[in-house]
Amino acid sequence: MRNSIASMTAFHSETPSPKPDASTFISDHQQVDRSKLSQMYLHYVETKDKYPHAVLLYRVGDFFECYFQDAVKLAQELELVLTSKQAGEQGRVAMSGVPHHAWERYATLLVEKGYAVVICDQVEDASEAAGRLVRREVTRILTPGTLLEEGMLKSSRNNYLAAVVIAANHWGLAYADISTGEFLTTQGSDLEHLTQELMRLQPSEVLVPTNAPDLGSLLRPGETSPHLPQCLPPSFCYSLRSQVPFSQGEARPRLLQKFKVRSLEGLGCDHLPLAVRAAGGLLEYLEDTQKENPVTLQRLRTYTVTDYLIVDNQTRRNLEITQTVRDGTFHGSLLWALDRTNTAMGGRALRRWLLQPLIDIKGIRARLDTIEELMENTPLRQDLRQLLRQIYDLERLTGRAGSGTANARDLVALADSLSRLPELSSLVTEARSPFLKALQKVPTVLEELAHKLHAHLVESPPILIKEGGLIRPSVNPLLDERKATVEADQQWIANLEVDERAKTGIPSLKVGFNKTFGYYISISRSKADQVPANYIRKQTLTNEERYITPDLKEREARILTARDDLNQLEYEIFTALREEVAQEAEVIRNLSRAVAAADVLCGLAELAVHQGYCRPEMLSGREINIVDGRHPVVEQSLPAGFFVPNSTQLGSRESGVGSSEEEISPLPTPNSQFPDLIILTGPNASGKSCYLRQVGLIQLMAQIGSFVPARFARLGICDRIFTRVGAVDDLATGQSTFMVEMNETANILNHATSRSLVLLDEIGRGTATFDGLSIAWAVAEYIAVDIRARTIFATHYHELNELASILPNVANYQVTVKELPDQIIFLHQVQPGGADKSYGIEAGRLAGLPAVVIQRAKQVMGQIEKHSKIAMGLQNLD
Ligand SMILES: Nc1ncnc2c1ncn2[C@@H]1O[C@H](COP(=O)(O)OP(=O)(O)OP(=O)(O)O)[C@@H](O)[C@H]1O
C-alpha cells in the first residue's frame, strides 16, 4: 500500500524545509481523543503506551512510520521531512517515516544517538487481511546494548550491556555482549574501580536500578538524572530500571534457573551478593526486551578486578592503547601497531587483552610459549594465518542463530567456517604450546553440523528467508514434490506464450506477471482486434492491452498456492537447521574463543618476527630491565632504522636473582642497584615523552603475553600502571589544567604501590614556577621514599636532579642533544646524568622571538639560577 509519503523515497531534505506549523497537527499521543482515532492509529497509540520511552517504528505498507512526538523526534534527529496525516475524525497528526527496506540503517542512527527503537511490523500480508486491519506486532526492541544485527555492530569491538548495583561504597557490575554471548560479573568495594571498569568496557548501555518515577527511560550520553549515582561517568547511556529484578530475592533464582544450577557456587558468585544482583537484573532486562529473539548467553563467569593489571582510563588514554590522544583515531594507537589478526573474533580478543592485561605469570607465560612456538615454526604460522583468514565471525553468527535472526547466508558462512576447523586441528597436531593444543580436538558434533548445513543449504542462498530458494534438492521428498509442481506450472505458463502466439497469430504476444493482477497476457493495442473471444480485458496501457483468461487464472491460483507452500516448507526446514545451530551454541563459542586466542597469538608472533621483538622474561619481583627498548608505534611510523633504541633499568633487584643480562651491557647506573625513580631531563622535543610511554607500553605488552620491542627485557609484574602526561583544561567539569593535573597526581599518590609503574611527564607546570617546582619535588620525594613505585619523572625543572644526591634510589637521566652554533641536533639518546639546560630560549630564538627579548631572557635566567639551589636548603631542613 502506497501512502502519502510514498513520494518521499529520499526523506532527507537537501535544503532545510520550512518548519511545519505544529498548530495544524497533534504531536502528543496522550492528547488525542482515542474514540476519534481510526483503527490503525488506535492500535498505534496503544502500542506506544507500552513503550513510552522508545521511538516506535510502525510498518505501514512500504514504510515504517512514526506519529506524534516520535515523528517530531525522528525528523529532528535524522533530518527527515516532518509532515502530517489524517488519523480518522481526530484530525491530522505529526508523521515522519523511512522506507521499510532501509529501517536498519535509520534504526542504527537512532540507537547510536542513544534511543531505544521498537519495531512494530506487519505480520501478515495486506491481502490476507482482506479489508480488516493488517495484523501488526512488535518484532524487535533495539537498545544500544542489545544489538544483534550485523550492520549495527562494529566487528572489531564488543558491544557491551552493563548493569550496576551500588550499596554505600560497595558495588556489583555485570556485563554481557549478547552478540557473542560473553557474560561476566564482579563485585568490589572501591567505587573508583567501578568507574575504571566502566571506562574499560565502554558499555553501550548501562542498567541502573532506581526508584525514579520514569522507569524504563533511557538517558542519552550527557543527560543527567537525580536518580543516577554520582560515581557513574556521564558519557554512557543509562537505562533506569525498577529495583525489583535487582533484588537478591529475584536475581538469585533467575540466575539459578537460567543456568540450570542448584547453587551459584559453580558460577563463582555465591558469596558476592552485589555481583549476583547486577547479573540477575541484567538477565531480566534481556528477558523483557528480547522476547521475540531470546539471546543465548554463555555460562556466567565471575572475575575480580584486581586479578588483572589495573590501567586507569587516564593511562589508557595517555598510552594511546586503542586510540590516539590528539584526534582519537585508531591509526597510530597501540592496537593499530599490534593488530595482525585475521579474524573478527581475534581482533576483538586482542582489544580485550590490551584493555585487561594479566598479572598472573602462568597465564602470561602460556601466551609467550605459544608465540615462541609460532615464531620458531614459520610454516605452521603461515598455514594457520592462511586458514584463519577463511573463518568468519563464528561468535556472532552463532549469536544470530541463537536469537533467530540469522539468515541462510549466515548459516552457510558458519558452515564454511566450521568445516575449516578439522584442517586447523590437523595443522596443530604436533604443537606443544597450550593455545595451539586447545585447537587439536574439534568436537565431532561440529563437523557433523557443518556437513549437514552444507548438505541442506544451497551454496549462495538469498538474504530473504521466506521467499524460497534456500534448500537443495533431495533434502526433503515433500519439498521436491512441491518444487516439481511449481516447476511444471511455470512450464505451463512458458508454453502458454508459445501456444497463444500460434493460436492468435500475434507474434508480439507476451505473458507477464505483476503483483496487482497476477499473470496476464499482453498484446499491443494495434492487434487488439485479433484477440480471441475468451480473453477478458483487465487493463489498458498507452501501447498495450492486458488480458486474462479463466484458464490462466485457475492455473495462477494453483501456482501461487503451491509456491507459498513451497516457501513455507523451505522456511520450516531452514528454521529447524537454525535451531540445531543454536543448540550447539556453547560448543561453537568455546571453540571460537580458542580460535580467537590462536589468531591473536599468531598475529603477535608474526609481528614479533617482522619487528624483531624479544621474549620478555617475566618475574614476580620489582625489576624492570629493558635493553634497547623501542616505542612500538613510533618505531613503525618512522623509516626502518631511524628509531633510536634506549634502555631502562628500574626497581631494586631482589637478592639471588641472576644477572644473565650483564653481558648485554645494561645501562650503567649510579648505584649498584637499579633506581626506583628516574628524573629524566632534556630539551623540548628531544624524546622524553616518547621514552616514558615506551616503557609503559613495553610493560603492558609483556603483561598481555606479547613479545616486546627490545633487545632484552626482564620485567617484574606490575599491579598498576599510572601515567600523568600534560593535561588540557577539562572544560566539561570546569576544571583548570592545573586542577586536572593535581587531581591526577593525587590519584597516583593515593593508589600507587611499590609494585606499580608510574610515568610522570611534567608536574607543576600549570602554576607559578616555585609552586610548581616545590610540588614536583615533594611528589618525587614521596614516591621515592614512601611508595617506592618504579617511576620515571620527566621534567624541565633541572633542580630535581639534586634529589639523586640525597636519595639513594633516585637516578638522573637525560635525553641528549648535540649543540651546533646555530642549531640543536636531537640524538634521542637517554644517558645517565641530568641535563643542565632546556634550550627553551634557543627554541624561542629559532621561532623568531626578537633578539632583545632573547637577550633579556638569558639575563633573567642567570639570576634565577643563582637562587634556585634548593637542594642544599632542604638538606639543611632535615
Ligand atoms: N628514540 C627516538 N628515536 C627517534 N625519534 C624519536 C625518539 N624519541 C622521540 N623521537 C621523535 O621526537 C619527537 C619528539 O619527542 P617527544 O614528544 O617525546 O619529546 P619531548 O622531549 O617529550 O618534548 P617536550 O618536552 O616538548 O614535551 C617525537 O615526535 C618522535 O618522532
PDBQT file of the ligand as one rigid body, heavy atoms in Angstrom, charges set to zero:
ROOT
HETATM    1  N1  LIG A 901      64.099   7.310  20.412  1.00  0.00    +0.000 N 
HETATM    2  C1  LIG A 901      63.681   8.039  19.368  1.00  0.00    +0.000 A 
HETATM    3  N2  LIG A 901      64.138   7.770  18.116  1.00  0.00    +0.000 NA
HETATM    4  C2  LIG A 901      63.722   8.514  17.081  1.00  0.00    +0.000 A 
HETATM    5  N3  LIG A 901      62.858   9.528  17.175  1.00  0.00    +0.000 NA
HETATM    6  C3  LIG A 901      62.372   9.850  18.370  1.00  0.00    +0.000 A 
HETATM    7  C4  LIG A 901      62.770   9.121  19.540  1.00  0.00    +0.000 A 
HETATM    8  N4  LIG A 901      62.137   9.652  20.600  1.00  0.00    +0.000 NA
HETATM    9  C5  LIG A 901      61.401  10.656  20.137  1.00  0.00    +0.000 A 
HETATM   10  N5  LIG A 901      61.541  10.795  18.806  1.00  0.00    +0.000 N 
HETATM   11  C6  LIG A 901      60.888  11.796  17.966  1.00  0.00    +0.000 C 
HETATM   12  O1  LIG A 901      60.979  13.061  18.606  1.00  0.00    +0.000 OA
HETATM   13  C7  LIG A 901      59.732  13.709  18.662  1.00  0.00    +0.000 C 
HETATM   14  C8  LIG A 901      59.599  14.461  19.991  1.00  0.00    +0.000 C 
HETATM   15  O2  LIG A 901      59.552  13.530  21.044  1.00  0.00    +0.000 OA
HETATM   16  P1  LIG A 901      58.793  13.816  22.406  1.00  0.00    +0.000 P 
HETATM   17  O3  LIG A 901      57.455  14.376  22.137  1.00  0.00    +0.000 OA
HETATM   18  O4  LIG A 901      58.892  12.569  23.187  1.00  0.00    +0.000 OA
HETATM   19  O5  LIG A 901      59.711  14.948  23.027  1.00  0.00    +0.000 OA
HETATM   20  P2  LIG A 901      59.691  15.591  24.498  1.00  0.00    +0.000 P 
HETATM   21  O6  LIG A 901      61.081  15.601  24.988  1.00  0.00    +0.000 OA
HETATM   22  O7  LIG A 901      58.698  14.923  25.341  1.00  0.00    +0.000 OA
HETATM   23  O8  LIG A 901      59.245  17.078  24.192  1.00  0.00    +0.000 OA
HETATM   24  P3  LIG A 901      58.524  18.137  25.193  1.00  0.00    +0.000 P 
HETATM   25  O9  LIG A 901      59.414  18.332  26.343  1.00  0.00    +0.000 OA
HETATM   26  O10 LIG A 901      58.397  19.354  24.314  1.00  0.00    +0.000 OA
HETATM   27  O11 LIG A 901      57.213  17.543  25.531  1.00  0.00    +0.000 OA
HETATM   28  C9  LIG A 901      58.711  12.596  18.518  1.00  0.00    +0.000 C 
HETATM   29  O12 LIG A 901      57.643  13.020  17.725  1.00  0.00    +0.000 OA
HETATM   30  C10 LIG A 901      59.436  11.446  17.846  1.00  0.00    +0.000 C 
HETATM   31  O13 LIG A 901      59.099  11.368  16.463  1.00  0.00    +0.000 OA
ENDROOT
TORSDOF 0
